[in-house]
Amino acid sequence: MARLLVVTVAFRSLAALERWYVTETNDDVRVVLVDNAGGEDLGSVATRLGATLVTSPTNVGFGRGCDLGAALAAGEEWVAFVNPDLAITSEQLLEVIDAAPSDAVALCPLLTDPDGTPLPDVARTSPTALQLALPWIIGARGDRGTGLATPESGRHQEVEVTSGACLIVRRAAFEAVGGFPDWLFFNAEDIYLCDQLRAQGRLYVDHGVTGVHEKLSSANTVPMAAIMAETARATSAYAAVRFGRLSWLGVYLAVVAGMILRAVFRPGLRPLLGRTASLLWREAGLARQGRLGPVEPVFV
């Protein structure tokens, strides 16, 4: 029986997957490729990888796509969620789980840009309401990690939140928290999952293994205005669940103000403003009450 189930979710990701390095060449690894209704023929890629192909009739978002793949687990101790444009091998993923601390429920290898620059997103704190709000006003990324540091001893650095680009999770812990949240379509799913997983154990960055983000993201095929609107939607819903009503209201007002400011320079965003503000208000109320169910894309 395989020890590791690797899940990758593809949405217009054929170019990236044609050079993907995770295959079933090792009996310890099983691969599931989820076709998230990207309109591409992934059959030949699945054959090359030795992967099981799961086809979703609609685009269900990153988190629910991951859940579709993880549902095929058959006794594996670990599940790795790996982006199609991340350069890492099956052997490297096995090295991460072989070296995992006994109290680890999730790990991420060190990730870099193609030029070797480490990605700070692998070592983040769970964001405060202020960190979610400020980027929409000042244009900075307030939720980016600032805590990436070489461990003083060993190879593992404990973190609160790590990257969903290569998130390796103990299957039992993943199932215990219910998997990824189905009420987030795009953005913040990895943060919320890490928040939940911390009740099960510790999260680590493994500095002994490095993956490279090749930046062949399918997001490049989606209009920026749509990505911004979906990101606003996720930011508001996450804040509504995580924080009290007053803190959420601050995030909401910052998000709406930020979108208005951006619309000055992005005409494509202007038609989405009223619809987005209304949707954020309604979905946040449902999210606070635990009544926001599986969401579909509204803007992408």
C-alpha positions in Angstrom: 0.0 0.0 0.0 1.2 3.5 -0.9 2.3 5.7 2.0 1.6 9.0 0.2 -1.3 10.2 -1.9 -0.4 13.2 -4.1 -3.3 15.4 -5.3 -3.0 18.1 -7.9 -5.9 20.2 -9.1 -5.7 21.4 -12.7 -7.6 24.3 -14.2 -6.1 25.3 -17.6 -2.9 23.8 -16.3 -1.9 21.5 -19.2 1.3 23.5 -20.0 2.5 23.1 -16.4 1.5 19.5 -16.0 3.4 18.5 -19.2 6.6 19.1 -17.2 5.4 18.0 -13.8 7.8 15.7 -11.8 5.5 13.8 -9.4 4.8 10.4 -10.8 3.9 6.9 -9.6 7.3 5.5 -10.3 7.7 4.6 -6.6 5.3 2.1 -5.1 5.1 4.4 -2.0 3.4 7.1 -4.0 -0.1 7.3 -5.6 -1.1 10.3 -7.7 -4.6 11.8 -8.3 -5.1 14.4 -11.0 -8.3 16.4 -10.6 -9.5 18.1 -13.8 -11.4 21.1 -12.5 -13.4 21.7 -15.7 -10.5 23.6 -17.4 -11.6 22.4 -20.9 -8.3 20.6 -21.6 -7.7 16.9 -22.5 -5.6 15.7 -19.6 -5.8 12.0 -20.4 -2.3 11.7 -21.9 -0.8 13.6 -18.9 -2.6 11.3 -16.5 -1.2 8.3 -18.4 2.4 9.7 -18.2 2.1 10.3 -14.5 0.5 7.0 -13.8 -2.3 9.1 -12.1 -5.9 8.5 -11.5 -7.9 11.1 -13.3 -10.9 12.6 -11.6 -13.1 14.9 -13.7 -15.3 17.6 -12.1 -18.2 18.7 -14.3 -17.8 22.3 -13.1 -15.0 24.4 -11.6 -15.4 23.8 -7.9 -12.4 25.9 -6.8 -9.1 24.9 -5.4 -10.1 23.6 -2.0 -13.0 21.5 -3.1 -10.9 20.2 -6.0 -8.4 19.0 -3.4 -11.1 17.4 -1.4 -12.3 15.5 -4.5 -8.8 14.0 -4.9 -8.3 13.3 -1.2 -11.6 11.4 -1.1 -9.7 8.7 -3.1 -7.4 8.0 -0.2 -7.1 4.3 0.5 -5.1 4.0 3.7 -2.2 6.3 2.9 -0.8 8.0 6.0 -0.1 11.3 4.3 -1.8 13.4 1.6 0.2 16.0 -0.4 -1.5 18.8 -2.2 0.9 20.0 -4.9 0.3 22.8 -7.4 0.7 21.8 -11.1 3.4 24.5 -11.6 5.6 23.4 -8.6 8.8 21.6 -9.5 9.3 18.8 -6.9 9.7 15.1 -7.3 8.0 12.1 -5.7 11.3 11.2 -4.0 11.5 14.7 -2.4 8.0 14.4 -1.1 8.8 11.0 0.4 11.9 12.6 2.0 9.7 15.2 3.7 7.4 12.6 5.3 10.3 10.3 6.2 11.9 13.1 8.2 8.7 14.5 9.7 8.7 15.1 13.5 6.4 12.8 15.4 4.0 15.7 16.3 3.8 17.1 12.8 0.3 17.2 11.2 1.4 19.3 8.2 4.6 20.2 6.4 5.8 22.2 3.5 9.2 22.1 1.9 11.2 25.2 1.4 9.8 26.8 -1.8 11.7 29.2 -4.1 11.2 31.3 -7.2 13.0 30.0 -10.3 15.9 32.4 -9.5 16.3 30.7 -6.1 14.7 33.4 -4.0 12.8 31.8 -1.1 9.0 32.3 -1.0 8.0 33.9 2.3 4.5 32.4 2.1 5.7 29.1 3.5 6.2 30.7 6.9 3.3 32.9 8.0 1.4 33.8 11.1 -2.4 33.4 11.0 -3.4 36.9 9.8 -5.1 39.5 12.0 -8.0 41.5 10.8 -5.6 44.5 10.3 -3.3 42.4 8.2 -6.2 41.4 6.0 -7.5 45.0 5.7 -4.3 47.0 5.1 -3.3 45.5 1.8 -6.5 46.7 0.2 -5.8 50.3 1.3 -2.0 50.6 0.8 -1.5 48.0 -1.9 1.0 45.9 0.1 0.7 42.2 1.0 0.0 42.3 4.7 -0.5 38.5 4.9 2.9 37.6 3.4 5.2 35.6 5.6 8.0 37.4 7.4 9.1 34.5 9.6 11.1 32.3 7.3 14.4 31.5 9.1 16.9 28.7 9.1 16.3 26.6 12.2 19.0 26.9 14.9 19.2 23.1 15.0 17.7 20.4 12.8 15.8 21.1 9.6 12.3 21.9 10.8 10.9 25.4 11.5 7.5 25.5 13.3 5.0 27.9 11.7 1.3 28.8 12.1 0.4 28.9 8.4 2.3 27.5 5.5 1.8 27.4 1.7 -1.0 25.5 0.0 1.3 25.2 -3.1 2.9 22.1 -1.5 1.0 21.2 1.7 1.7 17.7 3.0 -0.9 16.7 5.7 -1.4 13.6 7.8 -4.6 12.1 6.4 -6.1 11.5 9.8 -5.7 15.1 10.8 -7.0 16.3 7.4 -10.2 14.2 7.8 -10.6 15.2 11.4 -11.0 18.9 10.4 -13.2 18.1 7.5 -10.7 18.9 4.7 -10.6 22.3 3.0 -13.5 24.7 3.6 -16.2 24.4 0.9 -17.4 28.0 1.5 -14.2 29.5 0.1 -13.8 29.2 -3.7 -10.5 31.0 -4.3 -7.9 32.3 -1.8 -7.6 31.8 1.9 -8.4 28.1 1.9 -4.9 27.1 2.9 -4.9 29.7 5.7 -8.2 28.4 7.1 -7.1 24.7 6.9 -3.8 25.5 8.7 -5.8 27.3 11.4 -7.9 24.2 11.9 -4.9 21.8 11.8 -3.1 23.5 14.6 -5.7 22.0 17.0 -4.4 18.6 15.8 -0.7 19.1 16.1 2.2 21.2 14.8 3.0 22.6 11.3 6.5 22.8 10.0 8.6 24.1 7.1 11.2 21.4 6.1 14.4 23.3 5.2 16.0 20.1 4.0 13.9 19.8 0.8 13.4 22.5 -1.8 10.7 22.9 -4.4 10.6 25.5 -7.2 7.5 27.5 -8.1 7.8 27.8 -11.9 5.1 30.4 -12.2 3.0 28.7 -14.9 -0.2 29.5 -13.0 -3.6 29.1 -14.7 -4.5 32.4 -13.0 -2.7 34.0 -15.9 -5.6 33.0 -18.1 -8.2 34.7 -15.9 -8.9 38.5 -16.1 -7.3 40.3 -13.2 -10.6 42.0 -12.3 -12.2 38.7 -11.7 -9.3 37.4 -9.6 -9.5 40.6 -7.5 -13.2 40.2 -7.0 -13.0 36.5 -6.0 -10.1 37.4 -3.6 -12.2 40.1 -2.0 -15.0 37.6 -1.6 -12.7 35.1 0.1 -11.1 37.7 2.3 -14.4 38.9 3.7 -15.8 35.4 4.3 -12.6 34.3 6.1 -12.7 37.4 8.3 -16.4 36.8 9.1 -15.7 33.3 10.4 -12.4 34.1 12.1 -13.2 37.5 13.8 -16.0 39.2 15.5 -18.6 41.4 13.7 -16.8 44.7 14.4 -13.4 43.4 13.1 -15.0 41.9 10.1 -16.7 45.2 9.3 -13.3 46.9 9.3 -12.1 44.3 6.8 -15.2 44.7 4.7 -14.9 48.5 4.5 -11.2 48.2 3.6 -11.9 45.7 0.9 -14.7 47.7 -0.7 -12.6 50.9 -0.5 -9.6 49.2 -2.0 -11.7 47.9 -4.9 -13.0 51.4 -5.6 -9.5 52.8 -5.6 -8.3 50.0 -7.9 -11.2 50.6 -10.3 -9.8 54.0 -11.1 -6.9 52.3 -12.9 -8.8 49.1 -13.9 -11.9 49.9 -15.9 -12.8 46.2 -16.0 -13.3 46.2 -12.3 -15.9 49.0 -12.3 -18.9 46.8 -13.4 -18.2 44.4 -10.6 -18.1 46.9 -7.7 -21.7 47.0 -6.6 -22.3 43.3 -7.2 -19.1 42.4 -5.2 -20.0 44.7 -2.2 -23.5 43.2 -2.0 -22.2 39.6 -2.3 -19.5 40.2 0.4 -22.2 41.5 2.8 -24.6 38.6 2.2 -22.0 35.8 2.2 -20.3 37.1 5.4 -23.6 37.0 7.3 -24.2 33.4 6.2 -20.6 32.5 7.0 -20.9 33.8 10.6 -24.0 31.7 11.1 -22.4 28.6 9.6 -24.9 28.6 6.8 -22.6 29.4 3.9 -22.4 26.2 2.0 -20.4 25.2 -1.1 -19.8 28.2 -3.2 -19.4 28.4 -7.0 -17.4 30.9 -9.0 -19.1 34.2 -9.4 -16.5 36.2 -11.2 -13.9 33.8 -12.6 
